[in-house]
Amino acid sequence: MNPITYAVICLLLSNVFMNPSFAQEPSVDENALRRAVTFYASFDEAPKGDFGGGSLALRTRFNHASEPGKFVFTDGFDAAVFRVARDRGVSGGALECTDVLPRNGRIFFPGQGNIAFRQGGWSGAVSFWINTDPNTMLKTGFCDPVQITQKGAGNGGLWVDFNNDKPRSLRHGAFPAVAEGRKPIPESDPNAPIVWVKNIGFKAGDWHHVALAWKNFDTGRKDARSKLYIDGKKIGEIRDCDLRMDWELENTGIYVAVSFVGLLDELALFNRELTGAEAEHLHRHPGTLENLKRAKPGDR
């Protein structure tokens, strides 16, 4: 082989293996990914869901004004606080959250029909995009862009939050349901089921993709796991735990933008654990699920 030709081939191969822009993206079946979706909200046209097996309308929960520990649930949401920011999303529009609701208020999509929960064992995932600066825009000590629970974050709770560190950290928690007469695991416990990302450093104007992917919840065995992905990369994992959510779906909420100020987009839940390649694909291709805006559960 001509020495010059050999040198050119070596240079090209070096670029392929060393330059990320030449790296081949893992193959992902987008149709299979869409078939796994149980709930999807594009936030392109309105603050509501586009696809699911249950109600697609947002509701609001407030602390009871005079009875501590009790809640008041209302249909709808405060349109002065939550609205669609057209053409400002990572794909189309986005949910714009401008303030914090009084009485610890929070919006949610009903879990029944939209979550693949099953007693005896189940798997799933949630994927979404956020655009905020947690150090300058958030107004409360803690903020949960997404929290799925019936009784609370520490009692059968699956969530992503920004905590009260200065600068703030991002955390993923998967806390089992608390048995009668027992106390929840303190978040300060070094063995608490939390993945930490210290000093997350997100800035306003930058979109970031977050995904949780879990397996073997509610099996009654210490075989559960829940992975955190940020921008397509696996960050950490909760594993080898008995993670029983023990939800009653008619009383379970997919809480979004809890004390969150900023933009949130492309919220989706799945009926199985996402693979690492699928999490990366959703990050690389934010509009992957938009066809579901025109789909029905039976014709994906």
C-alpha positions in Angstrom: 0.0 0.0 0.0 1.2 3.5 -0.9 2.6 5.2 2.3 0.5 8.3 1.7 -2.7 6.2 1.2 -1.9 4.3 4.4 -1.4 7.5 6.4 -4.7 8.9 5.1 -6.6 5.8 6.2 -5.0 5.9 9.6 -6.0 9.5 10.0 -9.6 8.8 9.0 -9.8 5.8 11.4 -8.3 8.0 14.2 -11.1 10.6 13.6 -13.8 7.9 13.7 -12.7 6.5 17.0 -11.5 9.6 18.8 -13.9 12.3 17.6 -17.4 12.0 19.2 -19.0 13.6 16.1 -17.9 10.5 14.1 -19.2 8.0 16.7 -22.1 5.8 15.5 -25.3 6.2 17.6 -26.6 2.9 19.0 -29.6 1.6 17.0 -33.0 2.2 18.6 -36.4 1.1 17.4 -38.5 4.3 17.7 -41.7 2.4 17.1 -41.0 0.0 20.0 -40.1 3.0 22.1 -43.4 4.7 21.3 -45.3 1.5 22.0 -43.9 1.5 25.5 -45.3 4.9 26.3 -48.3 5.0 28.8 -48.5 8.8 29.1 -47.2 11.7 27.1 -47.5 15.5 27.3 -45.8 17.5 24.6 -47.0 20.9 26.1 -47.1 22.2 22.5 -50.7 23.5 22.5 -52.0 23.4 26.1 -51.0 22.4 29.7 -52.4 18.9 29.4 -51.5 15.4 28.3 -51.7 14.3 24.7 -51.7 10.5 25.1 -52.4 8.0 27.8 -54.8 5.5 29.2 -56.3 7.7 31.9 -57.2 11.3 32.4 -55.0 13.8 30.5 -56.2 16.8 32.4 -54.1 18.6 35.0 -55.5 18.8 38.6 -54.1 20.7 41.6 -53.5 19.7 45.2 -53.3 22.1 48.1 -52.7 21.6 51.8 -56.0 21.9 53.7 -56.4 25.5 55.1 -57.4 24.4 58.6 -56.7 20.6 59.0 -53.0 19.8 59.0 -52.0 16.6 57.1 -55.1 16.8 54.9 -55.3 17.9 51.3 -57.8 19.6 49.0 -57.9 18.5 45.4 -59.3 20.7 42.6 -59.8 20.2 38.9 -57.7 22.4 36.6 -54.8 24.7 37.4 -53.8 28.3 37.9 -53.4 29.7 34.3 -51.5 32.7 35.7 -48.8 30.4 36.9 -48.8 27.5 34.4 -49.0 28.2 30.7 -47.7 27.1 27.3 -44.6 28.9 26.0 -45.1 28.4 22.3 -42.1 27.6 20.2 -39.8 27.9 23.2 -39.6 24.2 24.1 -36.9 21.7 23.2 -39.5 20.5 20.7 -42.4 22.8 19.9 -43.9 24.5 22.9 -43.1 23.9 26.6 -44.8 24.2 30.0 -43.8 27.6 31.5 -43.9 27.7 35.3 -43.7 31.3 36.6 -44.4 31.1 40.3 -45.0 28.9 43.4 -48.6 28.1 44.4 -49.8 28.9 47.9 -50.5 26.3 50.6 -47.8 24.0 49.1 -49.9 23.7 46.0 -48.8 21.4 43.2 -50.2 20.3 39.8 -50.5 16.6 38.8 -51.8 14.2 36.2 -53.8 11.3 37.6 -51.9 8.1 37.9 -54.7 5.7 37.1 -54.5 4.5 33.6 -51.2 6.4 33.0 -48.8 4.4 35.1 -47.8 0.8 34.5 -47.9 -0.1 38.2 -48.6 -3.7 39.1 -48.5 -5.4 42.4 -46.1 -8.4 42.4 -43.5 -6.6 40.2 -43.3 -4.0 37.5 -40.8 -1.8 35.6 -41.1 1.6 34.0 -39.4 4.9 33.1 -40.1 8.6 33.0 -38.4 11.1 30.6 -38.6 14.9 30.5 -36.7 18.1 29.7 -36.1 21.1 31.9 -34.7 24.6 31.4 -33.9 26.5 34.6 -31.2 27.9 36.8 -31.8 26.2 40.2 -29.5 28.7 42.0 -31.2 31.9 40.9 -34.8 31.1 39.7 -36.2 28.7 42.3 -38.1 30.3 45.2 -38.3 27.4 47.8 -35.8 25.2 49.6 -36.8 22.1 47.6 -38.2 21.7 44.1 -39.3 18.5 42.3 -39.6 18.8 38.6 -41.2 15.3 38.7 -42.5 13.4 41.7 -44.7 10.3 41.5 -46.4 9.2 44.7 -49.5 8.5 46.6 -48.5 9.4 50.2 -45.4 11.5 49.9 -41.8 11.7 48.7 -40.5 9.5 51.5 -43.4 7.0 51.5 -43.6 5.3 48.2 -42.1 8.2 46.3 -40.2 8.3 43.0 -38.7 11.7 42.2 -36.1 14.1 40.9 -35.5 17.2 42.9 -33.2 20.2 43.5 -32.4 20.4 47.2 -31.5 23.3 49.4 -27.7 23.1 49.1 -25.9 26.2 48.1 -25.1 25.8 45.2 -28.0 23.3 44.7 -27.6 19.6 43.9 -29.9 17.5 41.8 -31.1 14.2 43.4 -33.0 11.1 42.4 -34.9 9.3 45.1 -36.8 6.0 45.1 -38.3 5.6 48.6 -40.3 2.5 49.5 -43.7 2.6 51.1 -43.6 2.8 54.9 -45.1 -0.1 56.7 -47.7 0.6 59.4 -46.0 1.7 62.7 -42.7 2.3 61.0 -40.9 5.5 60.2 -39.7 6.6 56.7 -36.0 6.4 55.9 -34.5 9.9 56.6 -33.0 11.5 53.5 -29.9 12.2 55.7 -29.3 8.5 56.2 -26.1 7.6 54.3 -27.9 4.5 53.0 -31.0 6.4 51.8 -32.0 5.4 48.3 -30.8 8.6 46.7 -28.5 9.3 43.7 -26.8 12.7 44.2 -25.4 15.1 41.6 -23.6 17.7 43.6 -23.6 21.3 42.3 -25.6 20.5 39.2 -24.8 23.9 37.6 -27.8 24.1 35.2 -28.2 27.6 33.6 -31.3 29.3 32.3 -31.5 29.0 28.5 -30.0 25.5 28.4 -32.2 22.5 28.0 -31.3 19.3 29.9 -32.8 15.8 29.5 -33.5 13.8 32.6 -34.7 10.2 32.6 -35.4 7.6 35.4 -35.5 3.9 34.4 -36.5 1.3 37.0 -37.0 -2.4 37.3 -38.5 -4.9 39.7 -40.4 -2.5 41.9 -43.0 -4.1 44.2 -41.6 -7.6 44.0 -41.1 -7.9 47.8 -37.5 -8.9 47.1 -34.2 -6.9 47.3 -33.9 -6.9 43.5 -35.1 -3.5 42.5 -33.1 -0.8 40.8 -33.6 2.7 39.5 -31.2 4.5 37.2 -30.7 8.2 36.7 -29.8 9.5 33.2 -28.9 13.1 32.5 -28.4 14.2 28.9 -28.2 10.6 27.7 -25.6 9.5 30.2 -26.1 7.2 33.1 -25.2 9.2 36.3 -26.0 6.7 39.1 -28.2 3.9 40.2 -30.2 2.8 43.3 -30.0 -1.0 43.4 -30.4 -4.2 45.5 -33.4 -2.7 47.5 -36.9 -3.8 48.2 -38.6 -0.8 46.5 -42.4 -1.3 47.1 -44.4 1.7 46.1 -47.6 0.0 47.2 -49.7 2.6 45.3 -53.4 2.8 44.9 -53.4 4.3 41.5 -56.7 6.1 41.9 -55.0 8.1 44.6 -51.6 8.4 43.0 -50.4 11.5 41.1 -47.8 12.2 38.5 -46.8 15.6 40.1 -44.9 18.0 37.8 -43.2 21.3 38.4 -43.5 21.2 42.2 -42.3 24.6 43.3 -40.5 24.7 39.9 -39.8 28.0 38.0 -38.7 27.6 34.4 -39.6 25.5 31.4 -40.5 21.8 31.4 -41.1 19.8 28.2 -41.7 16.4 26.6 -42.9 14.5 29.6 -43.4 10.8 29.1 -43.9 7.6 31.1 -43.2 4.1 29.9 -44.3 0.6 30.8 -40.8 -0.8 31.0 -37.2 0.2 31.9 -35.5 2.2 29.2 -32.2 1.0 28.0 -29.1 3.3 28.0 -29.3 3.5 24.2 -32.9 4.6 24.4 -32.2 7.3 27.0 -29.4 8.6 24.8 -31.7 8.5 21.8 -34.4 10.6 23.6 -31.7 13.1 24.4 -30.3 13.3 20.9 -33.8 13.4 19.3 -36.2 15.5 21.5 -39.1 15.1 19.1 -39.1 11.3 19.0 -42.5 10.9 20.7 -44.3 13.8 19.0 -46.3 11.4 16.7 -48.2 10.3 19.9 -50.1 13.6 19.7 -52.2 12.0 17.0 -52.2 8.4 18.3 -54.6 6.4 20.4 -53.5 3.7 22.8 -54.5 1.0 20.3 -52.8 2.3 17.2 -49.2 3.0 18.0 
